[in-house]
Amino acid sequence: MSEHRDRIEAAFTQQAAAFEDPHYNRIFTEDVKWLFEHLRARPDDLVLDVAAGTGHVARALAPFVRAVIALDATEAMLRTGKAEADEVALRNVVFQRGDADALPFLDATFDVVACRFAMHHFEAPAAPLAEMVRVLRPGGRLVVADLLAGEDAAVAAEQDRLERLRDPSHVRLLGADEIGELMREAGLASVTADARDIERELGPWLRQTAAPAAVADEVTAALRAELEGGRSTGLRPFEADGELRFVHRFGALTAHRPGE
């Protein structure tokens, strides 16, 4: 296992228990309906959820499709998701451990492939994207959703620095244009993009990853410095109800594999 995969395993094993707690991660739990608008799932669809984490998307989508495979590299995340699926007797979700760089499926298997909140953890995102396209059937749809980088390179670099302080498994945020270009290079057509801003509380966001006090202090100081006219962090901090908050830009890009 590479050093980066070790970091992912450690980070998400630690986060598994609280990953779907809306107090820490509202953007992950409450905005799934927005993603479904882009999926356009049909009752007969076979769906793959790549880098699924606890399979929140897979479980929410399962009642509306034939079946969903939730694939992730971290066993603790899958165990947490399977327990939730078993609790509500979901029978058409399969939880499978696997690597997004080498999906354990034959070519042209799935009608829909979804990947959410994962691109910024991939060291070389073109590789997993190529794998997602490979396992799509002709005419199949791919949806990639993730946090988006700021348009200014220096601002994006500072945003990545702070994200990486909070979660060492973070690699780099991509812009919507960059994700779209990667999708086209992978052979997809009719790429469309949508985006929205999500306000988040700083404290719960830091606590979700059990950020050490020194890290929390450094991130907080950077956001407060921006509020006072300092360097832009890309997180657009503000204060509300006595709490320090910030803004994440969340994008969803959809495309289809040509054919049929």
C-alpha positions, 0 to 999 in steps of 0.5 A: 500500500502506498503512503497516500493510501495509508493516509486515506485508510487512517483518515477515513477509519477515524472518520467512519463513525461520524461520517454521516452525522449531519452535525459534522457533515451536513453537506454530505448528508443533506444535499444528496437530493441535489445530486439525484437531480443530476443522476436521473436514475431509472428503476432498471439501472445498475449503479456503481458508487465509487469511493462511496465511503459509508455508501450514503449515496448508494443507500439513498438511491437503492429504493429507486434502482435495480441495484447499487454497488458501493465500492470504497478502499476503507473497510471501516467505512463500508462496515458502517454503511452496511450496518446502516443498510442492514438496519433498514433491510436494504437488500439491493446494495452490495458493499465491496472493498476496492481501488478506484484506480483498478475497479474490479468489474468487467467493461460496460457493466453499469448504467450509472456511475457516481463519484462524490467527494472523492476527486480531491483525494485522488493523486492522479484523477485521470486514472479513476475517471478512465476506470469509471468510463470503462465500466460504463455501458454505452449510453451510460451516465457518469456523475462526478461531484466534489468541492471545487477549487478557487479560480485564482491559482494562489487562492486555490493553493492556500485552500488546499493547504488548509484542507490538507492541514485538516485532513492529510489525505487531501490532495488537491481540489480541481476546478469545474473546467478541469474536471470537465476536461478530464471527463472529455479526455476519458471519452465522455460526451455532453459534459454539463456542470452545475454548482452551488455554495454551501455554508459550513460551521468551522468548529464541527468541520474541524472536529469531524477529522479530530484535527489537533489543537495546533491545526485547528488554531492555524486554520482558524487564524487563517480565516480570521486573518482573511476577515481582517483583510488578509490573504484569501483562503478561498473559504470565504469566512464570515461570522454568524450567530457568534460562530466562525463559518465559511463557504464551500463551492460544491460542483456536480458534472454529468456526462454520458458514454457515447453509444446506443 
